[in-house]
Amino acid sequence: MTNVYPVNKDDIPKNIFTSRVEYISWYTVGMRSINESLDENKHIGSGTLIDIEGHKGILTARHVIHCLKDSEKIGLNLSPKLHSYEIEKRYVEIINVQGDSIESKNLDLSVIIIPDNLLGSLRAYKSFFNISIKRNDILQNGVIINDGIWALCGFPGEFETSEEPQ
């Protein structure tokens, strides 16, 4: 049985916390659904930039992908200064890890595969985490979850609201 001990971020030494946040940010993007014909541009969640067997993409939750169903473009927040990087959805391949049913409770993961010719700006601001390196080891031995600190991070969009200018 694995022991899990919740830790408040304030209990982690500031220099360690800051360095880990910086490291994680190299691989994390905020995501938006953009539909210009309906004048919609809404925050939908976040993703992790990955490299798997040389293919570059965004690993995200399937429920985030579901929010893209009516969008024309996928907006990415790449840095505090660049919030408007957009990819036309028709140029990417979306893979739902366990099929297309949003109701499945088993595995809520999807990957957006980005073609090489659209990677220039992404590579200028971000890195792609190579998940192939330890693939065989993890598939054979599982993930070691009781060694070190595990953290959830991202740009939750579920409770976001918009208001008209005041």
C-alpha positions in Angstrom: 0.0 0.0 0.0 1.3 3.4 -1.0 1.3 6.2 1.6 0.3 9.6 0.4 0.9 12.6 2.6 -0.7 15.8 1.4 1.7 18.8 1.6 0.8 22.4 1.5 3.0 24.4 -1.0 4.0 26.7 1.8 5.7 23.7 3.5 8.1 23.2 0.6 11.2 25.4 0.7 10.6 28.4 -1.6 13.7 27.8 -3.7 12.7 24.2 -4.4 9.1 25.1 -5.1 10.2 27.9 -7.4 12.6 25.7 -9.4 10.0 23.0 -9.8 7.3 25.4 -11.0 9.8 26.9 -13.5 10.7 23.4 -14.7 7.1 22.3 -15.1 6.2 25.6 -16.9 8.5 24.7 -19.8 6.2 21.9 -20.7 2.8 23.3 -19.8 0.4 25.4 -21.9 -3.0 27.0 -21.2 -5.6 26.1 -23.9 -8.5 28.1 -25.4 -11.3 27.2 -27.8 -11.5 29.8 -30.6 -14.5 30.1 -32.9 -14.1 33.3 -34.8 -17.4 32.9 -36.7 -19.2 33.0 -33.4 -16.8 35.5 -31.8 -15.9 33.0 -29.1 -12.5 32.7 -27.4 -12.8 30.8 -24.1 -10.3 29.2 -21.8 -10.9 25.4 -21.6 -8.0 24.0 -19.5 -4.3 23.1 -19.9 -2.0 20.5 -21.5 1.5 19.1 -21.3 3.7 19.3 -24.3 5.0 15.8 -25.1 7.3 14.0 -27.5 6.4 10.4 -28.1 8.4 8.4 -30.6 9.3 11.7 -32.3 5.7 13.0 -32.6 5.1 16.3 -30.9 1.8 17.0 -29.2 -0.3 18.1 -26.3 -1.4 15.6 -23.6 -4.6 16.8 -22.0 -7.8 15.6 -20.6 -10.5 14.2 -22.9 -13.0 16.6 -21.4 -10.8 19.5 -22.5 -10.8 18.0 -26.1 -14.6 17.8 -25.9 -14.6 21.6 -25.4 -12.9 21.9 -28.8 -15.7 20.2 -30.7 -17.1 23.4 -32.2 -13.9 25.4 -32.4 -12.0 26.5 -35.5 -8.7 27.1 -33.7 -6.9 26.0 -30.6 -5.4 28.9 -28.7 -2.3 28.3 -26.6 -0.8 30.5 -23.8 2.9 30.0 -24.2 4.3 32.6 -21.8 3.2 35.6 -19.7 3.9 37.7 -22.8 2.4 35.5 -25.5 -1.2 34.6 -25.1 -2.4 34.5 -28.7 -0.6 31.5 -30.3 -3.2 29.8 -32.4 -3.3 26.5 -34.4 -6.1 25.8 -36.8 -7.9 22.7 -35.5 -8.2 21.1 -39.0 -4.4 20.7 -39.1 -4.0 18.6 -36.0 -4.8 15.0 -35.2 -6.7 14.4 -32.0 -6.3 10.9 -30.4 -8.6 9.9 -27.5 -6.7 7.4 -25.5 -9.7 5.2 -24.7 -12.1 5.9 -27.5 -14.4 8.8 -28.2 -17.0 8.4 -25.5 -16.8 11.4 -23.1 -18.8 9.4 -20.5 -16.0 6.8 -20.0 -14.7 7.1 -16.5 -11.7 4.9 -17.1 -9.1 7.2 -18.7 -9.7 10.8 -19.3 -6.7 11.4 -21.6 -6.3 12.7 -25.2 -3.4 13.8 -27.3 -3.3 16.6 -29.9 -0.7 15.7 -32.5 0.8 18.8 -34.0 2.4 18.7 -37.5 6.1 19.5 -37.7 5.5 22.6 -39.9 3.5 24.2 -37.0 6.1 23.7 -34.3 8.3 26.7 -34.8 6.8 29.2 -32.3 6.1 26.4 -29.8 9.7 25.4 -29.8 10.8 29.0 -29.4 8.9 29.3 -26.1 8.5 25.8 -24.8 9.9 22.3 -24.6 8.4 18.9 -25.3 8.8 16.3 -22.6 10.0 13.0 -24.0 7.7 10.4 -22.6 9.2 7.6 -24.7 12.5 7.5 -22.7 11.1 5.6 -19.7 8.1 4.0 -21.6 9.2 0.4 -21.4 10.3 0.7 -17.7 6.9 2.2 -16.7 4.9 -0.3 -18.7 6.8 -3.2 -17.1 7.2 -1.8 -13.5 4.5 0.8 -13.2 4.9 4.4 -12.0 6.7 4.9 -8.7 4.4 7.3 -6.9 5.8 7.1 -3.4 9.2 8.6 -4.3 9.5 12.4 -4.3 6.8 15.0 -4.6 3.9 14.7 -7.1 2.0 17.8 -8.0 -1.0 18.7 -10.1 -0.7 21.9 -12.1 -2.5 23.6 -14.9 -5.0 26.2 -16.0 -8.3 25.0 -14.7 -11.1 26.4 -16.9 -14.1 24.6 -15.4 -15.1 27.4 -13.0 -14.1 30.4 -15.1 -16.6 33.1 -15.8 -16.7 36.1 -18.1 -18.3 39.4 -17.4 -19.0 42.4 -19.7 -16.7 45.4 -19.2 -17.7 47.6 -16.3 
